[in-house]
Amino acid sequence: MPFRRLLYTLTMYLLTPAILYRLAVRGLRYREYFERWRERFGHSTVELKESIWIHAVSMGEVNAALPLIDALMAQYAGMKFVITTVTPTGSERVRRVYGDRVVNLYLPYDLPRSIARFLDRIHPRVAVIMETEIWPNLFFECEARRIPLIIANARLSEKSLRGYSPIRPLVQRALAGVGYIAAQSATDAARFAELGAQAERLGVIGNLKYDMSVPKHLVAEAATMRAAWGARRPVWIAASTHDGEELPVLKAHAEVLRRFPDALMLIVPRHPERFKPVALACRSFGFATRTRSEEHAAAADTQCFVVDTLGELLNYYAATDVAFVGGSLVPIGGHNVLEPAALAVPIVVGPYMFNFAEINQSLTAAGASLQVLDGDELGAAITRLFADGVLRKRVGQAAQHAFEREQGSVLRTLAIVEKALGDEPGKK
């Protein structure tokens, strides 16, 4: 095992220039990638005597973690909280929600000295890693320092399982130092077991995304937005779209407009570098287009409104009649369908939902979503829901009921963290 770890670490060092080059390329399109590079090697000005540390890769994982973070902050009000991300969008989401109430850093690369510097600065009493982040050097260092480590909301796709194959013995040894793996589903738990997780430290806890709270002001704000657009207009949203999806979405909207000439589409690209290209594409289709960053709001004659900002998706879900959730017309694997479900908004997805397979199957079985085979079917699905108010209401209510049935994961995960803190050597 020491040889395997040495080989892995050497590979990580050799890959670092390529990783930095990739960041630089992304920075040309989204300049925030150029900022705070030192943090990616464990350097920062932070000096904490102790903390509770939560890691969430990007905005999706941050959103999933919010209910748990809120519960932990309420339970341990006197503690410092450190929330790490990998992407600028995740970091921006953390700062938007919590401001200076938490310390936000980028997680350093999985290099021994970088990890050691990072841990020397934040001194975590517990580490909560969200979803599918398994970094051997990080896990080994936490074990060596006797830092309890929990993988929360743990999920492992078949693709990720195969991806760990070249270093499976090393990953198995790394997982041996994990205090608990709180899996989203039985399928995820089975895959972690296949990867080498110990049965006594593995359980099905459920999906934290079901415990998201809907702000009380959301409905009133949504009504205000609808009044400005035209309260009676049919409105749909294409959320978290990727390159390769925008063209089918725009074609679908053209089809919708033939049946409902006053329809409005909100389109929310997943990544900031897509904002300008998507706005240009909308205008090239001849749609009367506005953007959130320039005109701030849609108007009564707007046909396409591009939400080119971050952290506002839930607000726009609340103001729509139908939601298409992106990442599902291309083999990305889909994105979070539970946000529109929580708001009783009917959901439409494409064929690629492998990242949310069990959730998607549950919603589809409950009649809470419609799944199209490809982009050519999207316009017909949206039109059908606009045309049939009874169907639209039934699908939306089924989605909300399915969402409410699955709640409770936050309390179960909180209990696991409490036990880890209580069992920590010297802290009982």
Steps between C-alpha positions, in 0.01 A plus 500: 500500500780757568627437145150547353459826691842619385412419139164679535666807654766511230224483237318790668818711493554418132138590420510834686632705201222361281241580769633856528490537122136386500419759769672770294294407193182518705617832639502647150122448491423549870759721667426383853710190422807728509433602860623349829734246337714476813210342685516206258840419653392547861620859540265749664494761775252297704612395850241310704549308823215266411214481253228290343593444137257421217617441143265539202648496149279744312170683514288184481675340796490829692124522450460141620710575807315818603238331725773301677725804538211701646423220747866470604535877542192501724629204703858628533447874506832571668710316243680637196382347172720446198331420167724400212412476133687426178322731257448879507123447459495290816707759684272782386195307619656451846584868529159608380321285759731532802717807442761535773319259735719222357851469364493409131811352338584290198589141581869447428617244248556152639872558558639409845658837584202696368260291708720533810520880466124520460425287807764687705305820438144388570548221764167325434332305779301318233509485119175461306561418133199530273397237245783340294830659597757231584852640519745242642767739635234716663334199659831355622604832652167535683540146633857571613381810687201312645255739335159325472401492135146452368385469140153657508230471234732242348432393145704294257398456139596195297729726297677629813535147634675397178713814514650396834602158361868588432550602865239279666737343761613849603142628516396198707775577750401869503136410570612288797578825681156651438280514809171464313365503145142631495374374164212657311353166390542125522659503154759755610571300816552183295748678274696637796509148645632373167766770516608366839302694761454313829142386562493622861590852385254520213126568501212629288412840648314659209551808287561835670351677200155394620550711813545829321278774639293731285535862621168647609548812289547302180133476399437873544814589304401257225157664474666841466720373217203343323307826525785682320518235225124464464329292767295287257783411262619138484858491630753218491860474608793314345724465803870409525545455126825386340664546164309273265169560678434864424424441131232233570360724775471797263337282236257376766412858591433583135260205494333616822456853358308364202231374739542764772624824338529681832713230668816600685806278542759555772832338418766450766837376366685274743840665458580873487708463182176403322315821596595718201485224234151403617375859489639534146334172399163620630525818297616311190175301518314829478365486855441827685772443760601659826767400753509512878834683507406776253123561505453339847151366429280368221230725358153432366635462143808291591503155343830378643660610827858389566581464871872574477560520875569243769301391804153609385368181342255420780340844467434441131374146553237650731381733224456237226226264387726222367868418555738323267810391696814498290802276484253237387487546121876439482692230691575717802267297723243762596477756778293553812130440428399542863499880500206526257340198673505682833310786335241273332629596155451225236835361385622397155835326453694340216628143469829546691418500872758253630628740769150506649380160382308393812348844557396517136349150510311587819358821353411337169326209676301748708389687189702797619710559189507442125807352332558567130716282277681791337490873432251456215233396754561788741279759332206258483538415871502867605206577271302207639546622858406856405188379318374273779466686830365194681802291393739780590355531850495123553863455396613794716316379809633146451852643489448695821352198681789277388743764626334527841489120552878470489597767751696434820858441379636814669408379849647156432823650366517749786487210747796337322704821523407544867620148574826563316561815701409322822726207426795716405801423724543761766157657426262262680 
